[in-house]
Amino acid sequence: MHLARFPRARFAHLPTPLEPMPRLSEALGGPRLFVKRDDCTGLAGGGNKTRKLEFLLGAALEAGADTLVTQGAVQSNHVRQTAAAAARFGLKCEVILEERVPTNAVDYTASGNVLLDRLLGAKLRNVAAGSDMNAALESVAEEVRAAGGKPYVIPGGGSNPIGALGYVDCAIELVAQANAQGLVIDRIVTATGSAGTHAGLVAGLALIGADIPVLGIGVRAPKETQEANVHKLAVQTAALLGHEERVTREMTVADCDYVGAGYGLVDEAVIDGLKLVARTEALLLDPVYTGKAMKGLIALSRAGAFKDETVVFLHTGGAQGLFGYHSVLEGHLA
């Protein structure tokens, strides 16, 4: 496996820290918890998409693109980081925001990540929930071409085989850190949504023979759909590196019991998780991804699912989105 064969624009703050969470571990009565701080990747607040964007920007720049075109939910962390990457390299950024969450609250529609998108210079357009986002991306890309520009289309979440290379690289980095610390990792837990982070980890760990299971806590799709999406992308990513046969279906595991009422909708267990992690480890999670992943981790830990294990929680960032949920969180954080 030779990632240097792929074009890469280097701007992430790497390696990100691997830190113990002793107070949270104590509060839950085990397991032994660590956190991989991919909220610390830099790029306008950081997050997991920054690793993906190093490879996606590398491909875009090699292709001579002058405009990045992407999509996401209104409070998308991916969109914020893509807008930041475009600004960093002097590119234009065209964004389609899908109104997946049924709310007109001004904090959700104009604050948090949306405010940062505008600050970074992205051009935003909103579409209704359930829109064909692939068709919308191509339509905007065609507009750019018609105006004489050269677009590079990045899928939602940066989740294609090129983007997933960022988490192949993360798998290598994490195992190297664990080896340096003498840390035996029994399991990695992370949020799983657009599939790129989860799939890249699965592919990377398989390719280096690390034999560490990854549990994705779903934030949107049902288990069968999510696992199928992750597995397909993990195989495609491994194939890009010449070893698709090393990724087996059994390596892809998602628990989608903690989605709650739907994508981007916050419940009391998510808020309790945000509070517990903030008040034991001074870590800020987001309500949509890491908050739901932590909701699952807390529930499973209390049920004894990880008994005597050392578990690494991959923090994918997104605290900027907290400000988009002010009206939801108001009165619940006392």
Secondary structure, 3 states (H helix, E strand, C coil): CCHHHCCCCCCCCCCCCEEECHHHHHHHCCCEEEEEEHHHCCCCCCCCHHHHHHHHHHHHHHCCCCEEEEEEECCCHHHHHHHHHHHHCCCEEEEEEEECCCCCCHHHHHCHHHHHHHHCCCEEEEEECCCCHHHHHHHHHHHHHHCCCCEEECCHHHCCHHHHHHHHHHHHHHHHHHHHHCCCCCEEEEEECCCHHHHHHHHHHHHHCCCCCEEEEECCCCHHHHHHHHHHHHHHHHHHCCCHHHCCHHHEEEECCCCCCCCCCCCHHHHHHHHHHHHHHCCCCCCCCHHHHHHHHHHHHHCCCCCCCEEEEEECCCHHHHHHHHHHHCCCCC
